[in-house]
Amino acid sequence: MDESDFSVLKIEWNQESVGNFEITEEIARRYKSKPQMTLVSEYKVEKNGIRFSSRYFIEEAYIGKKGKKFISSETTVIYRDYKFFTVETEIKY
């Protein structure tokens, strides 16, 4: 959280809130492991008081019985080079 204006800068989701999480749980059962999903969004780009995404990260991993972590997939999206513009309208009666 940005303490100067209390903006949310980072969101971490609970893995069980992911759509179709039961599929991930089924995969974990097949591997005899526990699922560990990490989902993080960061909002560090600010323009005129509005926050925009700067980074998104998702990791699908499974923790085995001995505590060993197997990463099935990992995706990082970096947002940059935003193009800000102004839209003006004119109303005629």
BELWOCOR-V361355 format. One record per residue. PHI is phi as a letter, one per 40 degrees, with the letter a starting at -180 (NA if undefined). NEAR is the number of other ideal C-beta (glycine too) atoms within 10 Angstrom. Layout:
PHI;NEAR
PHI;NEAR
//
This chain:
NA;9
c;12
c;6
c;6
b;9
g;7
c;14
c;11
b;13
a;12
b;11
b;11
c;13
c;9
d;15
c;11
c;9
c;16
d;6
f;8
c;14
c;10
c;11
c;18
c;13
c;11
c;14
c;19
c;11
c;8
c;13
f;9
a;18
b;14
c;21
a;17
b;18
b;14
b;16
b;14
b;17
b;18
b;18
b;14
c;15
b;14
a;9
f;5
g;7
b;10
c;16
b;12
c;14
b;18
a;16
b;15
b;15
b;16
b;16
b;20
b;17
b;20
b;15
c;13
c;8
c;6
g;7
c;9
c;11
b;12
c;11
c;15
a;8
a;11
b;9
b;10
b;11
b;10
c;14
a;7
f;4
c;10
b;4
c;9
a;4
b;4
b;4
b;4
b;4
b;4
b;4
b;3
b;2
//
